[in-house]
Amino acid sequence: MLLNYRQYSDSGEPLFILHGLFGSLGNWGMHSKFLSAHFAVYGVDLRNHGHSFHDFELNYPVMAEDVIALMDHLNIGSASFIGHSMGGKVAMELALSAGEKIEKLMVVDIAPVAYSESADGHLKVIEGMKSLDFSEISNRKDAEHMLADFIEDVATRKFVLTNLVRNDRGAYDWRLNLESIARNYDRLRDKPSGNTPFLKPCLFVKGSESSYIQEQYKAEILELLPHAQVKIIMQAGHWLHADKPQAFQKIALDFLESEETT
């Protein structure tokens, strides 16, 4: 089965954009359209997300294999990648296990490390999503009200609710595969399994208010991605591309269009 994708342009070098947990290619639509003026951009729904297929298995090796299968289908030998959070780990898995598939790697607010549950709080989000009684929901405001007991942050609630859709029977349901995500959540907190150092250009972009990339991870990052550099976007959190879109776009374009080689 192939991942769902959207091709935003067909001129320029290929660029794949991979979203984070609970996300979809639509969350990156604005940036995909912006970058499509410079690259052949492919927005991708990772397995169990967006309009891609649902599957019992969910971990970084199989997700990287999904991306390779899509690249093969599109007859793309290698491409540059932008990956946010979970998508960043998928991109790093690909870089560390099949580095020939990636020309430049941009990792957005995530590190190649295993995170504790307390570091990201996603279990509370999953608990809230599982708690919804769809028989009692007649509109999106009902769902948001029910989620408020589990997800205090308004922006996070609205982000999660991008997954709320009506099914074939007209009732509300989650578009993503919540059961698989909940069952495999420990695998998603893990670090990429690949361990062949990626020797091509690599940029980590961190939100100043986010704790996902820390100084203590520097040695582990450089061991796997020895040419990695870091840019920090001030007054931005984990969703820094939404918090500071113009700053993010400038950093992305500068990196992807640079003549840097290794």
C-alpha atoms as a printed R data frame, in Angstrom:
    type eleno elety resid chain resno       x      y       z
1   ATOM     1    CA   MET     A     1   0.000  0.000   0.000
2   ATOM     2    CA   LEU     A     2   1.222  3.471  -0.867
3   ATOM     3    CA   LEU     A     3   1.114  6.504   1.379
4   ATOM     4    CA   ASN     A     4  -1.283  9.260   0.451
5   ATOM     5    CA   TYR     A     5   0.579 12.277  -0.901
6   ATOM     6    CA   ARG     A     6   0.070 15.576  -2.651
7   ATOM     7    CA   GLN     A     7   2.465 16.908  -5.255
8   ATOM     8    CA   TYR     A     8   2.540 20.693  -5.054
9   ATOM     9    CA   SER     A     9   4.849 21.306  -8.014
10  ATOM    10    CA   ASP     A    10   6.901 19.385 -10.552
11  ATOM    11    CA   SER     A    11   9.789 21.779 -11.202
12  ATOM    12    CA   GLY     A    12  13.002 21.763  -9.224
13  ATOM    13    CA   GLU     A    13  14.653 19.161  -7.040
14  ATOM    14    CA   PRO     A    14  12.298 16.899  -5.067
15  ATOM    15    CA   LEU     A    15  11.477 17.817  -1.476
16  ATOM    16    CA   PHE     A    16   9.418 15.618   0.848
17  ATOM    17    CA   ILE     A    17   7.660 17.056   3.904
18  ATOM    18    CA   LEU     A    18   6.723 14.701   6.763
19  ATOM    19    CA   HIS     A    19   4.291 15.797   9.494
20  ATOM    20    CA   GLY     A    20   4.299 14.990  13.202
21  ATOM    21    CA   LEU     A    21   2.131 12.830  15.462
22  ATOM    22    CA   PHE     A    22  -1.623 13.509  15.074
23  ATOM    23    CA   GLY     A    23  -0.827 15.595  11.976
24  ATOM    24    CA   SER     A    24  -1.280 15.299   8.234
25  ATOM    25    CA   LEU     A    25   0.103 16.818   5.053
26  ATOM    26    CA   GLY     A    26  -2.618 19.471   5.293
27  ATOM    27    CA   ASN     A    27  -0.994 20.923   8.424
28  ATOM    28    CA   TRP     A    28   1.988 21.832   6.254
29  ATOM    29    CA   GLY     A    29  -0.002 23.136   3.291
30  ATOM    30    CA   MET     A    30   1.099 26.763   3.615
31  ATOM    31    CA   HIS     A    31   4.786 25.866   3.764
32  ATOM    32    CA   SER     A    32   4.444 23.269   1.009
33  ATOM    33    CA   LYS     A    33   2.914 25.881  -1.300
34  ATOM    34    CA   PHE     A    34   5.617 28.409  -0.426
35  ATOM    35    CA   LEU     A    35   8.445 25.960  -1.059
36  ATOM    36    CA   SER     A    36   6.811 24.674  -4.253
37  ATOM    37    CA   ALA     A    37   8.032 27.822  -6.008
38  ATOM    38    CA   HIS     A    38  11.565 26.506  -5.523
39  ATOM    39    CA   PHE     A    39  11.264 22.709  -5.330
40  ATOM    40    CA   ALA     A    40   9.118 19.826  -6.502
41  ATOM    41    CA   VAL     A    41   7.327 19.462  -3.174
42  ATOM    42    CA   TYR     A    42   5.594 16.292  -2.005
43  ATOM    43    CA   GLY     A    43   3.456 16.483   1.114
44  ATOM    44    CA   VAL     A    44   2.975 13.048   2.670
45  ATOM    45    CA   ASP     A    45   0.461 11.495   5.064
46  ATOM    46    CA   LEU     A    46   2.346  8.943   7.151
47  ATOM    47    CA   ARG     A    47   0.684  5.602   7.889
48  ATOM    48    CA   ASN     A    48  -2.289  5.748  10.272
49  ATOM    49    CA   HIS     A    49  -2.542  9.509   9.667
50  ATOM    50    CA   GLY     A    50  -4.452 11.738   7.263
51  ATOM    51    CA   HIS     A    51  -5.755  9.832   4.254
52  ATOM    52    CA   SER     A    52  -3.062  7.140   4.329
53  ATOM    53    CA   PHE     A    53  -3.775  3.496   5.078
54  ATOM    54    CA   HIS     A    54  -4.340  2.145   8.588
55  ATOM    55    CA   ASP     A    55  -2.125 -0.637   9.841
56  ATOM    56    CA   PHE     A    56  -1.555 -2.568  13.084
57  ATOM    57    CA   GLU     A    57   2.220 -1.941  12.883
58  ATOM    58    CA   LEU     A    58   3.621  1.510  13.629
59  ATOM    59    CA   ASN     A    59   7.320  2.136  14.176
60  ATOM    60    CA   TYR     A    60  10.125  4.052  12.519
61  ATOM    61    CA   PRO     A    61  11.622  1.259  10.381
62  ATOM    62    CA   VAL     A    62   8.283  0.448   8.704
63  ATOM    63    CA   MET     A    63   7.454  4.131   8.312
64  ATOM    64    CA   ALA     A    64  10.784  4.713   6.579
65  ATOM    65    CA   GLU     A    65  10.055  1.731   4.313
66  ATOM    66    CA   ASP     A    66   6.709  3.344   3.433
67  ATOM    67    CA   VAL     A    67   8.529  6.482   2.299
68  ATOM    68    CA   ILE     A    68  10.996  4.481   0.215
69  ATOM    69    CA   ALA     A    69   8.106  2.649  -1.445
70  ATOM    70    CA   LEU     A    70   6.521  5.994  -2.318
71  ATOM    71    CA   MET     A    71   9.799  7.328  -3.702
72  ATOM    72    CA   ASP     A    72  10.189  4.194  -5.818
73  ATOM    73    CA   HIS     A    73   6.612  4.578  -7.083
74  ATOM    74    CA   LEU     A    74   7.396  8.170  -8.065
75  ATOM    75    CA   ASN     A    75  10.709  7.115  -9.622
76  ATOM    76    CA   ILE     A    76  12.633  9.440  -7.285
77  ATOM    77    CA   GLY     A    77  16.059  8.140  -6.360
78  ATOM    78    CA   SER     A    78  16.863 10.760  -3.736
79  ATOM    79    CA   ALA     A    79  15.356 13.932  -2.340
80  ATOM    80    CA   SER     A    80  15.689 16.503   0.399
81  ATOM    81    CA   PHE     A    81  13.487 16.086   3.468
82  ATOM    82    CA   ILE     A    82  11.808 18.248   6.080
83  ATOM    83    CA   GLY     A    83  10.430 16.269   9.012
84  ATOM    84    CA   HIS     A    84   8.662 17.645  12.075
85  ATOM    85    CA   SER     A    85   8.587 15.758  15.387
86  ATOM    86    CA   MET     A    86   7.524 12.170  14.553
87  ATOM    87    CA   GLY     A    87   8.109 12.988  10.890
88  ATOM    88    CA   GLY     A    88  11.593 14.155  11.804
89  ATOM    89    CA   LYS     A    89  12.302 10.784  13.365
90  ATOM    90    CA   VAL     A    90  10.997  9.036  10.248
91  ATOM    91    CA   ALA     A    91  13.327 11.180   8.143
92  ATOM    92    CA   MET     A    92  16.246 10.426  10.478
93  ATOM    93    CA   GLU     A    93  15.447  6.699  10.333
94  ATOM    94    CA   LEU     A    94  15.671  6.948   6.553
95  ATOM    95    CA   ALA     A    95  18.905  8.953   6.731
96  ATOM    96    CA   LEU     A    96  20.521  6.498   9.151
97  ATOM    97    CA   SER     A    97  19.433  3.335   7.334
98  ATOM    98    CA   ALA     A    98  19.290  4.392   3.659
99  ATOM    99    CA   GLY     A    99  21.259  7.622   3.515
100 ATOM   100    CA   GLU     A   100  21.534  7.512  -0.253
101 ATOM   101    CA   LYS     A   101  17.843  8.429  -0.404
102 ATOM   102    CA   ILE     A   102  18.381 11.850   1.210
103 ATOM   103    CA   GLU     A   103  20.325 14.831  -0.138
104 ATOM   104    CA   LYS     A   104  19.618 17.344   2.618
105 ATOM   105    CA   LEU     A   105  17.870 16.699   5.914
106 ATOM   106    CA   MET     A   106  15.999 19.319   7.927
107 ATOM   107    CA   VAL     A   107  14.749 18.071  11.293
108 ATOM   108    CA   VAL     A   108  12.173 20.263  13.027
109 ATOM   109    CA   ASP     A   109  12.162 20.258  16.840
110 ATOM   110    CA   ILE     A   110  13.017 16.660  17.620
111 ATOM   111    CA   ALA     A   111  16.215 14.749  18.417
112 ATOM   112    CA   PRO     A   112  17.304 11.162  17.633
113 ATOM   113    CA   VAL     A   113  16.740 10.090  21.241
114 ATOM   114    CA   ALA     A   114  14.174  8.141  23.245
115 ATOM   115    CA   TYR     A   115  11.821 10.448  25.130
116 ATOM   116    CA   SER     A   116  10.040  9.726  28.375
117 ATOM   117    CA   GLU     A   117   6.255 10.107  28.361
118 ATOM   118    CA   SER     A   118   6.545 13.022  30.756
119 ATOM   119    CA   ALA     A   119   8.661 14.850  28.186
120 ATOM   120    CA   ASP     A   120   5.885 15.131  25.624
121 ATOM   121    CA   GLY     A   121   2.540 14.527  27.359
122 ATOM   122    CA   HIS     A   122   1.010 12.737  24.386
123 ATOM   123    CA   LEU     A   123  -0.565 10.033  26.539
124 ATOM   124    CA   LYS     A   124  -2.921 12.639  27.978
125 ATOM   125    CA   VAL     A   125  -3.882 13.658  24.440
126 ATOM   126    CA   ILE     A   126  -4.513 10.028  23.486
127 ATOM   127    CA   GLU     A   127  -6.567  9.538  26.655
128 ATOM   128    CA   GLY     A   128  -8.680 12.556  25.778
129 ATOM   129    CA   MET     A   129  -9.222 11.419  22.188
130 ATOM   130    CA   LYS     A   130 -10.241  7.933  23.346
131 ATOM   131    CA   SER     A   131 -12.651  9.396  25.900
132 ATOM   132    CA   LEU     A   132 -14.887 11.090  23.337
133 ATOM   133    CA   ASP     A   133 -18.363  9.612  23.102
134 ATOM   134    CA   PHE     A   134 -19.260 10.332  19.484
135 ATOM   135    CA   SER     A   135 -22.920  9.575  20.139
136 ATOM   136    CA   GLU     A   136 -23.011 12.734  22.260
137 ATOM   137    CA   ILE     A   137 -21.240 14.972  19.763
138 ATOM   138    CA   SER     A   138 -23.352 17.015  17.372
139 ATOM   139    CA   ASN     A   139 -20.725 19.596  16.413
140 ATOM   140    CA   ARG     A   140 -17.041 20.385  16.765
141 ATOM   141    CA   LYS     A   141 -17.624 22.654  19.756
142 ATOM   142    CA   ASP     A   142 -19.005 19.662  21.673
143 ATOM   143    CA   ALA     A   143 -15.829 17.727  20.952
144 ATOM   144    CA   GLU     A   144 -13.577 20.619  21.914
145 ATOM   145    CA   HIS     A   145 -15.454 21.060  25.190
146 ATOM   146    CA   MET     A   146 -15.001 17.367  26.043
147 ATOM   147    CA   LEU     A   147 -11.295 17.462  25.182
148 ATOM   148    CA   ALA     A   148 -10.690 20.492  27.413
149 ATOM   149    CA   ASP     A   149 -10.597 18.234  30.492
150 ATOM   150    CA   PHE     A   150  -7.574 16.447  29.016
151 ATOM   151    CA   ILE     A   151  -5.864 19.049  26.809
152 ATOM   152    CA   GLU     A   152  -5.564 22.449  28.464
153 ATOM   153    CA   ASP     A   153  -3.768 24.207  25.624
154 ATOM   154    CA   VAL     A   154  -6.267 25.667  23.157
155 ATOM   155    CA   ALA     A   155  -3.923 25.478  20.151
156 ATOM   156    CA   THR     A   156  -3.199 21.811  20.844
157 ATOM   157    CA   ARG     A   157  -6.921 21.023  21.125
158 ATOM   158    CA   LYS     A   158  -7.642 22.689  17.795
159 ATOM   159    CA   PHE     A   159  -4.713 20.853  16.189
160 ATOM   160    CA   VAL     A   160  -6.002 17.488  17.452
161 ATOM   161    CA   LEU     A   161  -9.490 18.333  16.196
162 ATOM   162    CA   THR     A   162  -8.213 18.607  12.611
163 ATOM   163    CA   ASN     A   163  -8.571 14.812  12.757
164 ATOM   164    CA   LEU     A   164 -12.273 14.928  13.577
165 ATOM   165    CA   VAL     A   165 -14.339 14.054  10.483
166 ATOM   166    CA   ARG     A   166 -17.746 12.641   9.644
167 ATOM   167    CA   ASN     A   167 -17.778  8.972   8.624
168 ATOM   168    CA   ASP     A   168 -19.900  7.275   5.972
169 ATOM   169    CA   ARG     A   169 -22.844  7.202   8.378
170 ATOM   170    CA   GLY     A   170 -22.651 10.946   8.990
171 ATOM   171    CA   ALA     A   171 -21.413 10.552  12.566
172 ATOM   172    CA   TYR     A   172 -18.201 12.077  13.873
173 ATOM   173    CA   ASP     A   173 -15.111  9.879  14.123
174 ATOM   174    CA   TRP     A   174 -11.333 10.155  14.155
175 ATOM   175    CA   ARG     A   175  -9.718 10.062  10.718
176 ATOM   176    CA   LEU     A   176  -6.431  8.766  12.097
177 ATOM   177    CA   ASN     A   177  -5.940  5.258  13.468
178 ATOM   178    CA   LEU     A   178  -6.099  6.105  17.160
179 ATOM   179    CA   GLU     A   179  -6.063  2.457  18.244
180 ATOM   180    CA   SER     A   180  -2.761  1.756  16.502
181 ATOM   181    CA   ILE     A   181  -1.208  5.002  17.715
182 ATOM   182    CA   ALA     A   182  -2.175  4.239  21.324
183 ATOM   183    CA   ARG     A   183  -0.952  0.640  21.107
184 ATOM   184    CA   ASN     A   184   2.377  1.589  19.514
185 ATOM   185    CA   TYR     A   185   3.003  4.817  21.356
186 ATOM   186    CA   ASP     A   186   6.123  3.493  23.114
187 ATOM   187    CA   ARG     A   187   7.626  2.751  19.691
188 ATOM   188    CA   LEU     A   188   6.993  6.340  18.632
189 ATOM   189    CA   ARG     A   189   8.812  7.698  21.688
190 ATOM   190    CA   ASP     A   190  11.835  5.576  20.823
191 ATOM   191    CA   LYS     A   191  14.867  6.763  18.891
192 ATOM   192    CA   PRO     A   192  15.476  5.776  15.255
193 ATOM   193    CA   SER     A   193  16.925  2.292  14.906
194 ATOM   194    CA   GLY     A   194  19.337  3.095  12.059
195 ATOM   195    CA   ASN     A   195  22.921  3.705  13.114
196 ATOM   196    CA   THR     A   196  24.919  4.400   9.944
197 ATOM   197    CA   PRO     A   197  26.075  8.024  10.292
198 ATOM   198    CA   PHE     A   198  24.474 10.433   7.813
199 ATOM   199    CA   LEU     A   199  27.307 12.466   6.292
200 ATOM   200    CA   LYS     A   200  25.338 14.921   4.180
201 ATOM   201    CA   PRO     A   201  24.022 18.383   5.155
202 ATOM   202    CA   CYS     A   202  21.679 18.323   8.135
203 ATOM   203    CA   LEU     A   203  19.940 21.131   9.982
204 ATOM   204    CA   PHE     A   204  18.006 20.935  13.242
205 ATOM   205    CA   VAL     A   205  15.527 23.751  13.843
206 ATOM   206    CA   LYS     A   206  14.483 24.296  17.449
207 ATOM   207    CA   GLY     A   207  11.794 26.458  19.010
208 ATOM   208    CA   SER     A   208  13.279 28.481  21.864
209 ATOM   209    CA   GLU     A   209  10.336 27.602  24.123
210 ATOM   210    CA   SER     A   210  10.473 23.878  23.340
211 ATOM   211    CA   SER     A   211  12.440 21.276  25.303
212 ATOM   212    CA   TYR     A   212  12.580 18.595  22.612
213 ATOM   213    CA   ILE     A   213  16.157 19.467  21.588
214 ATOM   214    CA   GLN     A   214  18.462 19.895  24.575
215 ATOM   215    CA   GLU     A   215  22.179 20.493  25.017
216 ATOM   216    CA   GLN     A   216  22.514 17.044  26.607
217 ATOM   217    CA   TYR     A   217  21.546 15.459  23.267
218 ATOM   218    CA   LYS     A   218  24.401 17.118  21.365
219 ATOM   219    CA   ALA     A   219  26.832 14.194  21.541
220 ATOM   220    CA   GLU     A   220  24.207 11.695  20.386
221 ATOM   221    CA   ILE     A   221  23.136 13.966  17.531
222 ATOM   222    CA   LEU     A   222  26.693 14.494  16.299
223 ATOM   223    CA   GLU     A   223  27.528 10.797  16.563
224 ATOM   224    CA   LEU     A   224  24.736  9.960  14.117
225 ATOM   225    CA   LEU     A   225  24.630 13.190  12.106
226 ATOM   226    CA   PRO     A   226  28.166 14.596  12.326
227 ATOM   227    CA   HIS     A   227  27.513 17.576  10.038
228 ATOM   228    CA   ALA     A   228  24.389 18.681  11.895
229 ATOM   229    CA   GLN     A   229  23.871 22.358  12.647
230 ATOM   230    CA   VAL     A   230  21.190 23.983  14.797
231 ATOM   231    CA   LYS     A   231  19.058 27.074  14.261
232 ATOM   232    CA   ILE     A   232  16.798 28.441  16.986
233 ATOM   233    CA   ILE     A   233  13.588 30.336  16.311
234 ATOM   234    CA   MET     A   234  12.902 32.675  19.187
235 ATOM   235    CA   GLN     A   235   9.496 32.910  20.886
236 ATOM   236    CA   ALA     A   236   8.410 29.664  19.248
237 ATOM   237    CA   GLY     A   237   7.391 26.330  20.707
238 ATOM   238    CA   HIS     A   238   7.244 22.794  19.350
239 ATOM   239    CA   TRP     A   239   4.991 23.873  16.459
240 ATOM   240    CA   LEU     A   240   7.485 26.556  15.491
241 ATOM   241    CA   HIS     A   241   6.457 26.472  11.823
242 ATOM   242    CA   ALA     A   242   2.996 27.630  12.949
243 ATOM   243    CA   ASP     A   243   4.254 30.040  15.618
244 ATOM   244    CA   LYS     A   244   6.764 31.827  13.384
245 ATOM   245    CA   PRO     A   245   6.023 30.837   9.779
246 ATOM   246    CA   GLN     A   246   8.073 33.531   8.038
247 ATOM   247    CA   ALA     A   247  11.160 32.870  10.152
248 ATOM   248    CA   PHE     A   248  10.786 29.160   9.496
249 ATOM   249    CA   GLN     A   249  10.448 29.641   5.746
250 ATOM   250    CA   LYS     A   250  13.575 31.776   5.570
251 ATOM   251    CA   ILE     A   251  15.613 29.211   7.480
252 ATOM   252    CA   ALA     A   252  14.272 26.377   5.325
253 ATOM   253    CA   LEU     A   253  14.938 28.154   2.051
254 ATOM   254    CA   ASP     A   254  18.428 29.278   3.071
255 ATOM   255    CA   PHE     A   255  19.374 25.742   4.044
256 ATOM   256    CA   LEU     A   256  17.788 23.918   1.119
257 ATOM   257    CA   GLU     A   257  19.150 26.331  -1.493
258 ATOM   258    CA   SER     A   258  22.646 26.591  -0.022
259 ATOM   259    CA   GLU     A   259  25.568 25.157  -1.944
260 ATOM   260    CA   GLU     A   260  26.791 23.382   1.160
261 ATOM   261    CA   THR     A   261  28.288 19.983   0.468
262 ATOM   262    CA   THR     A   262  30.075 17.476   2.648
